[in-house]
Amino acid sequence: MINALSSVTGVSQIGSVAKSLFESKDSSATGQVTPGQQTGQTFGEVLGNMAVQAVNDIKLGEVKSFEGIQGKASTREVVDAVMQAEQALQTAIAFRDKIVSAYLDITKMQI
């Protein structure tokens, strides 16, 4: 099972994290966030929450797979959990690739 990333703390739903990015604490009449207005979470917190959620999805996929082998979970539950884990892994890989690409672009810049 995945225990190497257990040092990452905080659990949050990706949907609620994304929603909180676009909502302000002080709801204005229009409901829009003005530039420079704080939304309550930093970029690092959002990425951290997404990483935690990805790890939790992968762990759930493993647990459901073992439960399916033991006959404790239906095929539908196993397939749903594994597909969600696969999507979380693909998202994490896409983020990693973009971060590495941005880092390489920065290292190529002339000072």
C-alpha positions as CSV (number, residue, x, y, z in Angstrom):
1,M,0.0,0.0,0.0
2,I,1.0,3.6,-0.3
3,N,2.5,4.9,2.9
4,A,5.4,7.0,1.6
5,L,3.3,10.1,1.1
6,S,1.7,9.9,4.6
7,S,3.6,13.0,5.6
8,V,1.3,15.2,3.5
9,T,-1.4,16.6,5.8
10,G,-4.9,17.9,5.3
11,V,-7.7,16.3,3.4
12,S,-10.1,18.2,1.2
13,Q,-12.3,17.6,-1.8
14,I,-10.9,19.0,-5.1
15,G,-14.3,20.4,-6.0
16,S,-14.5,22.4,-2.8
17,V,-10.9,23.6,-3.2
18,A,-11.6,24.8,-6.7
19,K,-14.9,26.4,-5.6
20,S,-13.2,28.3,-2.8
21,L,-10.7,29.7,-5.2
22,F,-13.4,31.5,-7.1
23,E,-15.5,32.6,-4.1
24,S,-14.7,35.5,-1.9
25,K,-15.1,35.5,1.9
26,D,-16.9,38.8,1.6
27,S,-19.7,38.2,-0.9
28,S,-20.3,41.2,-2.9
29,A,-23.6,41.9,-4.7
30,T,-22.2,40.5,-8.0
31,G,-20.4,37.6,-6.3
32,Q,-17.2,38.2,-8.2
33,V,-13.7,38.2,-6.8
34,T,-11.8,41.4,-7.5
35,P,-8.1,41.3,-8.4
36,G,-5.9,41.1,-5.4
37,Q,-8.7,40.0,-3.1
38,Q,-7.8,37.1,-0.8
39,T,-9.9,33.9,-1.3
40,G,-8.7,32.1,1.8
41,Q,-6.2,29.6,0.4
42,T,-2.8,29.9,-1.0
43,F,-1.6,28.2,-4.2
44,G,0.5,25.9,-2.1
45,E,-2.4,24.8,0.0
46,V,-4.5,24.1,-3.1
47,L,-1.7,21.9,-4.6
48,G,-1.2,20.2,-1.2
49,N,-4.9,19.4,-0.9
50,M,-4.9,18.1,-4.4
51,A,-1.9,15.9,-3.7
52,V,-3.6,14.5,-0.5
53,Q,-6.8,13.8,-2.4
54,A,-4.8,12.0,-5.2
55,V,-3.1,9.8,-2.6
56,N,-6.4,9.1,-0.8
57,D,-8.0,8.1,-4.2
58,I,-5.1,5.7,-5.0
59,K,-5.3,4.2,-1.5
60,L,-9.1,3.7,-1.9
61,G,-8.5,2.0,-5.2
62,E,-6.1,-0.4,-3.6
63,V,-8.4,-1.1,-0.7
64,K,-11.4,-1.7,-3.0
65,S,-9.2,-4.0,-5.2
66,F,-8.4,-6.2,-2.2
67,E,-12.0,-6.1,-1.0
68,G,-13.0,-7.2,-4.5
69,I,-10.6,-10.2,-4.4
70,Q,-12.0,-11.2,-1.0
71,G,-15.6,-10.9,-2.3
72,K,-16.4,-8.0,0.1
73,A,-16.9,-5.4,-2.7
74,S,-18.9,-5.5,-5.9
75,T,-17.3,-5.3,-9.3
76,R,-18.9,-1.8,-9.8
77,E,-17.3,-0.4,-6.6
78,V,-13.9,-1.8,-7.6
79,V,-14.0,-0.5,-11.1
80,D,-15.2,3.0,-9.9
81,A,-12.4,3.2,-7.3
82,V,-9.7,2.0,-9.7
83,M,-10.8,4.4,-12.4
84,Q,-10.8,7.3,-9.9
85,A,-7.3,6.3,-8.8
86,E,-6.2,6.2,-12.4
87,Q,-7.6,9.6,-13.1
88,A,-5.9,11.0,-10.0
89,L,-2.6,9.5,-11.1
90,Q,-2.9,10.9,-14.6
91,T,-3.6,14.3,-13.1
92,A,-0.6,14.1,-10.8
93,I,1.6,13.1,-13.7
94,A,0.3,16.0,-15.9
95,F,1.1,18.4,-13.0
96,R,4.6,17.0,-12.6
97,D,5.3,17.3,-16.3
98,K,4.2,20.9,-16.4
99,I,6.2,21.8,-13.3
100,V,9.4,20.1,-14.7
101,S,8.8,21.9,-18.1
102,A,8.4,25.2,-16.4
103,Y,11.6,24.6,-14.3
104,L,13.6,23.7,-17.4
105,D,12.3,26.9,-19.1
106,I,13.4,29.0,-16.1
107,T,16.9,27.4,-16.1
108,K,17.3,28.2,-19.8
109,M,16.6,31.9,-19.2
110,Q,19.5,34.3,-19.4
111,I,20.2,36.5,-16.4
